[in-house]
Amino acid sequence: MKNRSRKSISYPANWTAPKYQFGQMTTDGQILGIEYSNGNAFKHEGWFYWVLVGQGKELEMYMEDEIELLAPSQIKELIEARAAEIEILKGQLNFIG
């Protein structure tokens, strides 16, 4: 396995640090992008997050104060559901392979 070092992005000192990170799961979907607005492009200054919603079919932009992360229990439920899906797919693969 490759040794992957964390990469960082620098931004101007007068910007606050983003509250959330790429890949985090929100109640609406997964964060795939982060963008800062100084208030010119959008009527709000601060961090905006691009979230993959609609079962992975579209990206929507949320202001930082609109983001709500999944609770640990919700993440565990996702893991269990996806583990069950993986077992079903393995069974299908064994059946045809």
Secondary structure as the mmCIF struct_conf table of DSSP 4:
data_model
#
loop_
_struct_conf.conf_type_id
_struct_conf.id
_struct_conf.beg_label_comp_id
_struct_conf.beg_label_asym_id
_struct_conf.beg_label_seq_id
_struct_conf.end_label_comp_id
_struct_conf.end_label_asym_id
_struct_conf.end_label_seq_id
HELX_LH_PP_P HELX_LH_PP_P1 ARG A 4 ARG A 6
TURN_TY1_P TURN_TY1_P1 ALA A 13 ASN A 14
BEND BEND1 TRP A 15 TRP A 15
HELX_LH_PP_P HELX_LH_PP_P2 THR A 16 PRO A 18
BEND BEND2 LYS A 19 TYR A 20
TURN_TY1_P TURN_TY1_P2 PHE A 22 GLY A 23
STRN STRN1 MET A 25 THR A 26
BEND BEND3 THR A 27 ASP A 28
STRN STRN2 GLN A 30 ASN A 38
BEND BEND4 GLY A 39 HIS A 44
STRN STRN3 GLU A 45 VAL A 53
TURN_TY1_P TURN_TY1_P3 GLY A 54 LYS A 57
STRN STRN4 GLU A 58 MET A 63
HELX_RH_3T_P HELX_RH_3T_P1 GLU A 64 GLU A 66
STRN STRN5 LEU A 69 LEU A 69
HELX_LH_PP_P HELX_LH_PP_P3 LEU A 70 ALA A 71
HELX_RH_AL_P HELX_RH_AL_P1 PRO A 72 ILE A 96
#
